[in-house]
């Protein structure tokens, strides 16, 4: 294995096509302002490196990043990569991860406006992300101990599982399919409109007008806070511990809660019957 250590690299394609190598304590920065430092590499392992230039890891297959730091100037850092392990890294810069597959992220954080678009086969654990549009069209991903501060999250995503996560986000899961969330906090506005086969188990759901226009929606032993005008025109099976502020025009299924402040059934309700009951 080749070792590259303690270098400052700023030229265009500085380590292009590198194979079977360790890159340790290197800095990718400088006046040449070169792009694509590690493009088309195979089995490369970066440790304790600083990446401050654009497009550093494209079409990389196999390898790892450990204790590395990417600044906001490191734009579009990881694209078209596969079989990478990322551990305790800072992945800052717009569009940090895109069209990648078989990626594991453990620990660390990211500040990236568009993160994780069109990726496949992700495993993300104990990771904190600040992003406006994370995980658009992403499929086959598992999140555990994941904390998200976002806006328009997981739109058109498919086959995702969440465990012990905190999702503080607006408009999450719009048009998403086959999503399961266990033991998590989900906070935001207009949660999961137009989703299909969303299952929430022992979750705390916070925010206005959640879970409307859904198909195959299931809530098991969840709690709600400030959830008004919920379940509009949705196919739903829900058991709620505690109160719901209001339910509006559910299309079909059953809703059971300790109490419901208001049930609104007006002339705009779609055809179908939903059994609504309270325990108090």
N, C-alpha and C positions, 0 to 999 in steps of 0.2 A: 504493500500500500504506500502511495506517495504521501508525503507530509509537506504541507505549506503552512508556515507559521510566521506570525508577527510581521506581516507585510501591510503596506498601504497601497491599494490598487485603485486607480482611477481611470485607466484607459478603457476604450471600447472593447467589449467582449474579452475582458482580462483573463478569464479562465475558461474560455469557450471550449466545450467538448471534453472537459476534464472527466477522467474515469478512475474509479477505485482510489479515492483520495480522502485525506482528512485536511480540513482547512481550519486552523486554530488561531484565535486571537488576531484575526486580520481585520482591517478597516477598508471598506469600499467607499472611498470618498476622494475628493481632490479636484484640482483645477481643470483637468482634462474632461471631467463630467461625463465619463463614458457610460454607455448603457449596456444591458444584457451581459453582465459579468460572468454568470454561470449558466448560460444557455446551452441546451443539448448535452447536459452532463449525465453520467451514470454512476450510481453507487458513490455519492459524495456525502461527506459528513462534516457539517459546519458546527464549530463549538466556540462560544464566547466571541462571536464576530459582530461587528457593527456594519450595517448595510444602509447607505444613505443615498444611493443612486438608483435610477429607474430600471425597472424590468429585470431584476437580478436572476430569478430562477424560473425560466420558461423551458418547457419540454424536458424537465428533469425526471429521471426514472430511478427510483431506489435511493435510499439515503436517509439523512436525518439533519435536523437543526436543534441544537441544544444551547440554552442560555444565550441566544442571539437577540439582537435589537435592530429593529427596522424603524426609522424615523418617518415623519410625514412626507419627506422628500423621496422616500423609497416607494414610488408609485407602482401599482400593478405588479406586485412582487412575485407572486406564485401563480402562474397560469399554465394550464395543460400538463401538470405534473401528476405523477402516480407513485404509489408505494413510498410515501414519506412519513417519518415520525417526527413530530414537532413537540419539543418539551421545554416548558418554562421560557418561552420567547415572548417578545413584544412585537406584534405584527401591525405596526401603524402604517398609515398611508392609504390613499383611496384605492379601492379594488384590490385588496390584499390577496384574495384567494378566488380563483375562477376556473371553471371547467377542469377541475382536478378530480382524481379518483383514488380511492384506497389511501386516505390520509387520516392519521391519528394526531390529535392535538391534546396534550396533557399539561395542565397548568398554564400560567402566563395570561396574557391579555392582548386585546387589540382595540385600536380606535381606527375604524375604517368605514367610510360612508357606504360602500357597496362591498359586502363581504360574503364569500361563499356562494356566489352565483353559479348555478348550473353544475354543481359538483355531485359526485356519486360516491357512496360507500365511505362515509365519514364516521369516526368515533371521536367524540369531543367530551373531555372530562375536566372538571375543576378549572374552567376557563371563563374569563370575563370579557364581554364584548360590548363596545359602544358603536352603534351603527344605525343609519337611517333605513337602508334597504338590505337587510341580511338574508341570505339563503333563498334568493329567488330561484324557483325551478330546481331546487336541490332535491335529490332522491336518496333513499336508503341511508339514513343517518341515525346515530344513537347519541343522545346528549345526557350526561350525568353530572350533577353538581355544577351546572352551567348557569351563569348569570348574564342576562341580556338587558341592556338599556337601548331600546330601539324605537322605530316608528312603524314602518311598513314591512313586517317580518314574515318570512316563510310563505310568501305568496306563491301559489301554484306548486308548492312543495308536495312530495309524495313519500309515504312510507317512512315516517319519522317516529322515534320513541324518545320520550323525555322522562327522567327520574330525578327527583329532588332538585328541581331547577327553580330559578326566579326569573320570570319573563315579564319585564316592565316595558310594555310596547303597545303602540297604537296599531289597530288594524291587523293583528296577527292572524295567520292561517287563512287569509282570503283565498277561496278557490282551492284550498289544500285538500289532499285526499289521503286517507289511511294514516291518521295521526293518533298516537296514544300518549297521554300525559299522566304520569303517576306522581302523587305526593308533592305537588309543585304549587307555586304562587303564579297566577296569570293575571296581570294587571294591565288595563288599557281600555280604549274605546272601540266599540263595534267589533268585538272579538269574533273571528271565524265566520264571517258572513260568506255564504255560498260554499261552505266546506262540505265534504262528503266523507262519511265514516270517521268522524272525530269522536274519540273516547277520552273522557276526563275522569280520573279515579282519585278520590281523596284530595281534590285540589281546592284551593282558595281562589275564587274568581272575583275580580274587583273591576268595576267600571260600567259605564252606561251602555245600554242597547247591545248586549252581547247575544251571540249565537242565533242570528236571524238568517232565514233562507237556507238552513242546513238540511242535508239529507243524511239519514243514518246516524244522528247525533245521540250519544249516550253520556250521561253524567251519573257517576256512582259515588254516593256519600260525599258530595262536595258541599262547600259553603259559598255563599255569595255576599258581596258588599256593594252597595250603591248600584245594584243591577236592576235598572228600570227598563221597561219596554222590551223585556227579554223574550226570546224564542219566537219572534214574529215569523209566521209562515214557515216554520221548521217542522221536520219529522223528528220527534224527540222522545227519548226515554230518560227521565231525570228523577233522581232521589236527592233531595237537598236537606242538609242538616242546618236548621235555622231558617231565617226569613228570606223572602225575595221581595224586593220593593214593588215590582209589578211585572205581570205577564201580559203580552199582547198577541192576540190572534195566532196561537200555535196551530199548525196545520193538522197534526195527528200525533198519536202516541199517548204517553202518560207523564204527568208532572206531579210530584209529591214533595211538599215542603212542610216545615213546622208551621209557617204562616206565609201568607201572600198579601201584601198591602192592597193591591188592586189587580183585578182580572179584567182586561179590556177585550171585548168581543164586539167588533163593530161591522159595518157593512163592507169593509175592505178585506175581511177575512177570506182566505182561500178555502175552497171546499174541503171538507174532512172534519173528523171529530177527534178531540184530544181530551182525555180524562184528567181533570185537575182536582187535586185534593190536598187538604191540610190536616196536620196531626193535632192542631189545637182548636 
